[in-house]
Amino acid sequence: MMEPLESDPGLDHSYSMPVDQEIIAPPSSTNNTTTSRMITTTPVMDMDEAALNALEGFPHSRPLAFLKSMIQECLCDTFAPGERAVPGVVPMEQFIQLTGVEYIGLGTLGQEASAKEKAFETLEQIEVRSTRMISIGYLMDDDNGLGIKKTQKILLDVWNEEYPDDRAMSRTIRKVLCCIQYRDYVAASRELERKYDIQQRRITMVNNAYMVGITAHNLGVLSVLMGKQDEAMTYFEEAVAFKREAFGKGHIEIAPTLDELGVQLFTRERYGEAVVAFKDSFEIVAKNLGTSHRRLSALKNNIACCYVAMGNMKDATAAIEEALGIIDRATPDQPSVETDWNYLYRTFVLNNSGYIRASAENYKEAKLDFEEILRIQIQNPLFKDLLDHRFVRDSTSNFEFVSSRA
């Protein structure tokens, strides 16, 4: 049996971890009870219930009714405007969302990397800090009477830290998490493939029209983790189509899949098409979550990387400067875990900014970017878990490169 992943180290903060900013409304009801559809399938791993519950770091015993109080009492201060709790909303179906790649990195100056290498540095994080790349979500009816569905997502590290003993999670999701913890992506994929097949064959039943796109997205991420790039591309394309059909073209649920699709297009050196995907996602996120949301910084960063690959340094410089401005606006003034994470994300963008400046032989300005990265690495507690990450090695090498030329 494979060795399980190490549990994510806790951070020494007294405040709550931030909720995924896509939260629209927590599952709640007027009579203070909630329900969720529990999905059961044939196990894909040779584990009984006790073994599933014994896995460290995964939730396993708390009534779902307390989720409302978890959000309202602990985490509402992290919501973006317009994302406050809306009473009277009942969850319809529980799901898991996986994140594959968020930020494309240009790499090390003087050592040209392939498009795949530039895109996949973030993959290490789903193995090292898996709970930050996984969310537990709920599909639910909106309360506006228009029949529009909404999704609520909670980062797994929030779920684990606030309520470490939670049995409200569906058995299917717990099995998928078990597989990911043991890096058995084949078994996790097999579990979701069964659901995907059923959802497609019974597309008109219950919520399958909505859930099928979410499942396809997750299968795409698992395919990336298994190195099956062609399968990943197909799943992401299918996920975008299913989600647009069910949720509508401008729904926030489509944006994460467009992000992943853009990354896949980048790895195939289809940079123009990648820019279109990232811009479509940018428009959706800005419309739904505001113009200062952190995800917009990642999208502008990725657009800048596409422009660099296309030789369009003018637009690349403009896009990377926009990315830095957005992450600055998204970062709270007061110390918090959210602040720490945003500074971590800022260093990703700064490395690309320095790379672009150095490519234009603006070595002094580039050196300032890399010096700021080094200061953040020293002060930010999150970097203690990333010392061997490729990004840290890239930024150190880039600092040495421009220092010899500035």
C-alpha positions as CSV (number, residue, x, y, z in Angstrom):
1,M,0.0,0.0,0.0
2,M,1.2,3.5,-0.8
3,E,2.3,5.8,2.0
4,P,-0.5,8.3,2.8
5,L,0.2,12.0,2.3
6,E,1.4,13.9,5.3
7,S,-1.3,15.9,7.0
8,D,-1.2,19.6,6.2
9,P,0.6,21.3,9.0
10,G,-1.5,23.7,11.0
11,L,-0.8,27.4,11.0
12,D,-0.3,29.2,14.3
13,H,-3.2,31.6,14.0
14,S,-6.2,32.2,16.3
15,Y,-8.6,33.1,13.6
16,S,-10.5,31.0,11.1
17,M,-9.2,29.9,7.7
18,P,-10.9,31.7,4.9
19,V,-13.9,30.3,3.0
20,D,-13.6,29.9,-0.8
21,Q,-14.9,33.2,-2.1
22,E,-17.4,31.6,-4.4
23,I,-19.8,30.9,-1.5
24,I,-23.2,32.3,-2.3
25,A,-25.3,30.9,0.5
26,P,-24.8,28.3,3.3
27,P,-27.2,25.4,3.4
28,S,-29.9,26.4,5.9
29,S,-33.7,26.4,6.2
30,T,-36.4,28.2,8.0
31,N,-36.9,25.4,10.5
32,N,-33.2,25.2,11.3
33,T,-32.8,21.8,9.6
34,T,-30.9,20.8,6.5
35,T,-30.8,17.9,4.2
36,S,-28.3,16.6,1.7
37,R,-28.6,13.8,-0.9
38,M,-26.2,11.1,0.2
39,I,-24.7,9.3,-2.8
40,T,-23.7,5.6,-2.4
41,T,-21.8,3.5,-4.8
42,T,-19.8,0.3,-4.7
43,P,-16.5,0.9,-3.0
44,V,-13.4,1.0,-5.2
45,M,-10.9,0.6,-2.4
46,D,-10.5,-2.4,-0.1
47,M,-11.4,-0.3,3.0
48,D,-14.3,-0.7,5.4
49,E,-16.1,2.2,7.1
50,A,-13.8,2.1,10.1
51,A,-10.8,2.4,7.9
52,L,-12.3,5.3,6.0
53,N,-13.1,7.1,9.3
54,A,-9.7,6.5,10.7
55,L,-7.8,8.4,8.0
56,E,-6.2,11.4,9.7
57,G,-7.2,14.8,8.4
58,F,-10.5,13.9,6.9
59,P,-13.8,14.8,8.6
60,H,-16.1,12.2,10.0
61,S,-18.8,13.1,12.4
62,R,-20.9,16.2,12.7
63,P,-24.6,16.8,11.7
64,L,-24.9,18.9,8.6
65,A,-27.2,21.3,10.4
66,F,-24.2,22.9,12.1
67,L,-22.7,24.0,8.7
68,K,-24.9,27.1,8.8
69,S,-23.5,28.2,12.2
70,M,-20.0,27.3,11.0
71,I,-20.2,29.8,8.2
72,Q,-22.2,32.6,9.9
73,E,-20.4,32.6,13.2
74,C,-16.9,31.8,12.1
75,L,-16.3,32.8,8.5
76,C,-18.7,35.5,7.3
77,D,-16.0,38.2,7.7
78,T,-14.2,36.6,4.8
79,F,-17.1,36.9,2.4
80,A,-16.9,39.3,-0.5
81,P,-19.7,41.9,-0.7
82,G,-23.0,40.3,-1.8
83,E,-21.9,36.8,-0.6
84,R,-23.5,36.9,2.9
85,A,-25.7,34.1,4.2
86,V,-29.2,33.9,2.6
87,P,-31.8,32.3,4.9
88,G,-34.2,29.7,3.6
89,V,-31.8,27.9,1.2
90,V,-31.7,24.1,1.4
91,P,-28.8,22.2,-0.1
92,M,-29.7,19.7,-2.8
93,E,-26.6,17.7,-3.5
94,Q,-23.1,17.5,-2.1
95,F,-20.1,17.3,-4.3
96,I,-16.3,17.7,-4.3
97,Q,-14.3,20.1,-6.4
98,L,-10.6,19.6,-7.3
99,T,-8.2,22.3,-8.4
100,G,-5.4,21.3,-10.6
101,V,-3.4,24.3,-11.7
102,E,-4.0,27.9,-10.7
103,Y,-0.8,29.9,-11.6
104,I,1.4,29.4,-14.7
105,G,5.0,30.2,-13.9
106,L,7.5,31.4,-16.5
107,G,10.4,29.5,-14.7
108,T,14.1,30.3,-14.5
109,L,15.8,33.0,-16.5
110,G,18.4,31.5,-18.9
111,Q,16.9,28.1,-18.7
112,E,13.9,27.9,-21.1
113,A,11.2,25.5,-19.9
114,S,8.6,23.7,-21.9
115,A,5.0,24.9,-21.8
116,K,4.1,21.9,-19.7
117,E,6.8,22.6,-17.2
118,K,5.7,26.2,-16.9
119,A,2.1,25.1,-16.2
120,F,2.5,22.2,-13.9
121,E,4.5,23.6,-11.0
122,T,1.2,24.0,-9.0
123,L,0.5,20.3,-9.2
124,E,3.0,19.6,-6.4
125,Q,0.7,21.5,-4.1
126,I,-2.3,19.2,-4.5
127,E,0.0,16.4,-3.2
128,V,1.7,18.5,-0.4
129,R,-1.2,20.7,0.6
130,S,-4.2,18.8,-0.8
131,T,-6.8,20.4,1.5
132,R,-6.1,23.8,0.0
133,M,-6.7,22.5,-3.6
134,I,-10.0,20.6,-2.7
135,S,-13.4,22.0,-1.8
136,I,-16.6,20.5,-0.5
137,G,-19.5,21.9,-2.3
138,Y,-23.3,22.0,-2.3
139,L,-25.7,22.4,-5.2
140,M,-28.8,24.3,-4.1
141,D,-31.8,26.3,-5.3
142,D,-31.6,30.0,-5.2
143,D,-34.4,31.7,-3.3
144,N,-35.3,34.1,-6.1
145,G,-37.9,31.8,-7.5
146,L,-36.3,31.7,-11.0
147,G,-35.2,28.1,-10.7
148,I,-31.5,29.1,-10.9
149,K,-29.1,26.8,-9.1
150,K,-26.2,28.1,-7.0
151,T,-23.2,26.4,-5.6
152,Q,-21.5,26.8,-2.3
153,K,-17.9,25.6,-1.8
154,I,-15.8,25.4,1.4
155,L,-12.1,24.7,1.3
156,L,-11.3,21.4,2.8
157,D,-8.8,22.9,5.2
158,V,-11.6,25.2,6.6
159,W,-13.9,22.2,7.0
160,N,-11.2,20.1,8.7
161,E,-10.0,22.8,11.1
162,E,-13.4,24.1,12.2
163,Y,-15.1,20.7,12.5
164,P,-12.5,17.8,12.5
165,D,-15.2,15.2,13.4
166,D,-17.7,15.2,10.6
167,R,-19.9,12.4,9.4
168,A,-22.0,14.7,7.2
169,M,-19.7,14.1,4.2
170,S,-21.1,11.6,1.7
171,R,-19.5,8.2,1.5
172,T,-18.6,8.7,-2.1
173,I,-16.7,11.9,-1.4
174,R,-14.9,10.4,1.6
175,K,-13.8,7.5,-0.6
176,V,-12.5,9.9,-3.3
177,L,-10.6,11.8,-0.6
178,C,-9.1,8.6,0.7
179,C,-7.9,7.8,-2.7
180,I,-6.3,11.2,-3.1
181,Q,-4.7,11.0,0.3
182,Y,-3.0,7.8,-0.7
183,R,-2.2,9.2,-4.2
184,D,-4.3,6.5,-5.8
185,Y,-5.7,8.8,-8.5
186,V,-6.7,5.8,-10.6
187,A,-9.1,4.5,-7.9
188,A,-10.5,8.1,-7.3
189,S,-11.1,8.4,-11.1
190,R,-12.8,5.0,-11.3
191,E,-15.2,6.1,-8.5
192,L,-16.1,9.3,-10.3
193,E,-16.3,7.6,-13.7
194,R,-19.1,5.5,-12.4
195,K,-21.0,8.6,-11.3
196,Y,-20.3,10.3,-14.6
197,D,-21.7,7.4,-16.6
198,I,-24.9,7.4,-14.5
199,Q,-25.3,11.1,-14.7
200,Q,-25.0,11.1,-18.5
201,R,-27.4,8.2,-19.0
202,R,-29.9,9.8,-16.6
203,I,-29.3,13.4,-17.4
204,T,-32.9,14.4,-16.9
205,M,-33.2,12.9,-13.5
206,V,-32.9,15.0,-10.3
207,N,-29.8,17.2,-10.4
208,N,-27.8,15.2,-12.9
209,A,-27.8,18.0,-15.5
210,Y,-25.9,20.1,-13.1
211,M,-23.7,17.5,-11.4
212,V,-22.5,16.0,-14.7
213,G,-20.3,19.0,-15.5
214,I,-18.9,19.1,-12.0
215,T,-18.0,15.5,-12.2
216,A,-16.4,15.9,-15.6
217,H,-14.3,18.8,-14.2
218,N,-13.0,16.6,-11.4
219,L,-12.2,13.8,-13.8
220,G,-10.2,16.3,-15.8
221,V,-8.1,17.2,-12.8
222,L,-7.5,13.6,-11.9
223,S,-6.4,12.9,-15.5
224,V,-3.9,15.8,-15.2
225,L,-2.5,14.2,-12.0
226,M,-2.2,10.9,-13.8
227,G,-0.4,12.5,-16.7
228,K,-3.2,11.8,-19.1
229,Q,-3.3,15.2,-20.8
230,D,-5.5,14.2,-23.8
231,E,-8.2,12.8,-21.4
232,A,-7.9,15.9,-19.3
233,M,-8.6,18.1,-22.2
234,T,-11.6,16.1,-23.3
235,Y,-13.1,16.2,-19.8
236,F,-12.6,19.9,-19.3
237,E,-14.2,20.6,-22.7
238,E,-17.2,18.4,-21.8
239,A,-17.4,20.0,-18.4
240,V,-17.6,23.5,-19.9
241,A,-20.3,22.4,-22.3
242,F,-22.4,20.7,-19.6
243,K,-22.1,23.6,-17.2
244,R,-23.0,26.2,-19.7
245,E,-26.1,24.2,-20.7
246,A,-27.2,23.6,-17.1
247,F,-26.2,26.8,-15.2
248,G,-26.1,29.3,-18.0
249,K,-23.2,30.9,-19.8
250,G,-22.3,33.5,-17.2
251,H,-22.6,31.3,-14.1
252,I,-19.6,31.3,-11.6
253,E,-19.5,27.5,-11.7
254,I,-18.1,27.6,-15.2
255,A,-15.1,29.7,-14.4
256,P,-12.9,27.1,-12.6
257,T,-13.3,24.8,-15.5
258,L,-12.4,27.5,-18.0
259,D,-9.3,28.1,-15.9
260,E,-8.2,24.5,-16.2
261,L,-9.1,24.4,-19.9
262,G,-6.9,27.5,-20.4
263,V,-4.0,25.7,-18.7
264,Q,-4.4,22.7,-20.9
265,L,-4.4,24.8,-24.0
266,F,-1.3,26.6,-22.8
267,T,0.5,23.3,-22.4
268,R,-0.3,22.5,-26.0
269,E,1.1,25.8,-27.1
270,R,-2.3,26.9,-28.3
271,Y,-1.7,30.3,-26.6
272,G,-4.4,32.3,-28.4
273,E,-7.1,29.9,-27.5
274,A,-5.8,29.8,-23.9
275,V,-6.1,33.6,-23.7
276,V,-9.7,33.4,-24.8
277,A,-10.5,30.8,-22.1
278,F,-8.8,32.9,-19.4
279,K,-10.5,36.1,-20.5
280,D,-13.9,34.4,-20.5
281,S,-13.2,33.2,-17.0
282,F,-12.0,36.7,-16.0
283,E,-15.3,38.2,-17.2
284,I,-17.4,35.7,-15.2
285,V,-15.4,36.0,-12.0
286,A,-15.4,39.9,-12.2
287,K,-19.2,39.9,-12.8
288,N,-20.0,37.5,-10.0
289,L,-17.4,38.2,-7.4
290,G,-16.2,41.7,-8.0
291,T,-13.2,43.3,-9.7
292,S,-10.8,42.9,-6.7
293,H,-11.1,39.1,-6.3
294,R,-7.9,37.2,-5.9
295,R,-8.7,34.7,-8.7
296,L,-8.6,37.6,-11.2
297,S,-5.0,38.1,-10.4
298,A,-4.2,34.5,-11.2
299,L,-6.1,34.8,-14.5
300,K,-4.2,38.0,-15.5
301,N,-1.0,36.3,-14.5
302,N,-1.8,33.4,-16.8
303,I,-2.8,35.7,-19.7
304,A,0.6,37.5,-19.3
305,C,2.3,34.1,-19.6
306,C,0.5,33.4,-22.8
307,Y,1.5,36.8,-24.2
308,V,5.2,36.1,-23.3
309,A,5.0,32.7,-25.2
310,M,3.5,34.6,-28.1
311,G,6.3,37.2,-28.1
312,N,3.8,40.0,-27.2
313,M,5.9,41.6,-24.4
314,K,3.9,44.8,-24.4
315,D,0.6,43.2,-23.5
316,A,2.4,40.7,-21.2
317,T,3.8,43.6,-19.2
318,A,0.4,45.3,-19.0
319,A,-1.3,42.1,-17.9
320,I,1.2,41.2,-15.2
321,E,1.0,44.8,-13.8
322,E,-2.8,44.3,-13.6
323,A,-2.3,41.0,-11.8
324,L,-0.1,42.7,-9.2
325,G,-2.6,45.5,-8.7
326,I,-5.5,43.1,-8.2
327,I,-3.7,41.0,-5.6
328,D,-2.8,44.1,-3.7
329,R,-6.5,45.2,-3.6
330,A,-7.6,41.7,-2.6
331,T,-5.1,41.5,0.4
332,P,-6.5,42.5,3.8
333,D,-4.6,45.2,5.7
334,Q,-4.8,43.3,9.0
335,P,-2.8,40.1,9.6
336,S,-4.8,36.9,8.8
337,V,-4.4,33.6,7.1
338,E,-6.0,35.1,4.0
339,T,-3.3,37.8,4.1
340,D,-0.6,35.2,4.3
341,W,-2.1,33.3,1.3
342,N,-2.4,36.4,-0.8
343,Y,1.2,37.3,-0.2
344,L,2.1,33.8,-1.2
345,Y,0.1,34.2,-4.4
346,R,1.7,37.7,-4.9
347,T,5.2,36.0,-5.0
348,F,4.0,33.8,-7.9
349,V,3.1,36.9,-9.9
350,L,6.2,38.8,-8.8
351,N,8.4,36.0,-10.2
352,N,6.7,36.3,-13.6
353,S,6.9,40.1,-13.4
354,G,10.6,39.9,-12.7
355,Y,11.1,37.4,-15.5
356,I,9.3,39.8,-18.0
357,R,11.3,42.8,-16.9
358,A,14.6,40.9,-17.1
359,S,13.6,39.6,-20.6
360,A,13.4,43.3,-21.6
361,E,16.8,43.9,-19.9
362,N,15.2,46.0,-17.1
363,Y,17.4,44.3,-14.6
364,K,17.2,46.8,-11.8
365,E,13.4,46.7,-11.8
366,A,13.5,42.9,-12.1
367,K,15.8,42.8,-9.1
368,L,13.3,44.7,-7.0
369,D,10.6,42.1,-7.8
370,F,12.9,39.2,-6.7
371,E,14.0,41.1,-3.6
372,E,10.4,41.5,-2.5
373,I,9.9,37.7,-3.1
374,L,12.8,36.9,-0.8
375,R,11.4,39.3,1.9
376,I,8.0,37.6,1.8
377,Q,9.5,34.1,1.9
378,I,11.3,35.1,5.1
379,Q,8.3,36.6,6.8
380,N,5.5,34.4,5.5
381,P,4.9,31.2,7.6
382,L,3.5,29.4,4.5
383,F,6.9,29.1,2.9
384,K,8.2,26.7,5.5
385,D,6.3,24.0,3.6
386,L,7.4,25.1,0.2
387,L,11.2,25.2,0.5
388,D,11.7,22.4,-2.1
389,H,9.0,23.7,-4.4
390,R,10.1,24.5,-7.9
391,F,8.8,28.1,-7.7
392,V,11.1,28.9,-4.7
393,R,14.1,27.5,-6.6
394,D,13.1,29.5,-9.7
395,S,12.8,32.8,-7.8
396,T,16.2,32.3,-6.0
397,S,17.9,31.5,-9.3
398,N,16.3,34.5,-11.0
399,F,17.5,36.8,-8.2
400,E,21.0,35.6,-8.7
401,F,20.6,36.0,-12.5
402,V,19.5,39.7,-12.4
403,S,21.9,40.6,-9.5
404,S,24.8,39.7,-11.7
405,R,23.5,42.1,-14.4
406,A,21.8,44.9,-12.5
